[in-house]
């Protein structure tokens, strides 16, 4: 097994640390955007399911289980 330990006195070390930290931060921001997109998509799908199977009189037609199981 070989373990690499960076030399923090090496020229450019701080710049590389900054570059990697910025890459991680931007990946985190992208993940939040993806989470928001998924939330909206699931909400739209749930509303489509309800509009197709929900009866205004209060009953449900024969339908598959609601995706989020809340009815």
N, C-alpha and C positions, 0 to 999 in steps of 0.2 A: 504494500500500500504506500502511496506517496501523497503527502499533504503539501499543498502549496500555500505559503504565507507571503502576502505582498509586503514589499518594502515601502513603508509609508514616507520615507525620505526621498524616494525616487522622484525626479522631475515629472510633472504631469499626473502624479498620484491624486492630488486634490481635484483636478479637473475630471479625471476618470470617475472618481467617487460622485462628483456632482452630476456627470452625464448619466450614470447608472441610477442615481436617485431620481432624476427627472424622468427617466424611462419608466421607472416603477410608478411614479406619481401619475404620469399620463395613462398608463395601463389601468390604474385604479379609477381614473375619471371615465375611461371608456367602459369599464365594467358597470359603473353607475348608470351610464347612458343605456347600456344593454338591459340592465335590470328594469329601468323605466319603460323601455320599449316592450319588454316581455309583459310587464304589468298591464300596459294598455292593450296589448294583443289579447291577453287572457280575459280582460274585462269585456272587450268587444265580442269575443267568442261566447262568453257567458250570457251576454245580453241577447245575442242571436239565438242561443239555445232557449232562453226564457220566452222570447217573442214567438218562437216556433211551437213550443209545447205548452205554454201557460194559457189557461182559459180565464177570461175576465170574471166568470162566475165563481172562480176560486178553485176549481178542480184542475187536475192535470190530465192531459191525454196520455195514452200509453206512450211512454218515452223511456229512453235510456236514463240511467242515473245522471243527475246533474254533475258536471265535471268537478265542482268544488264541494259537493256533498252537502251544501247548505239548503238546497231546495230552492 
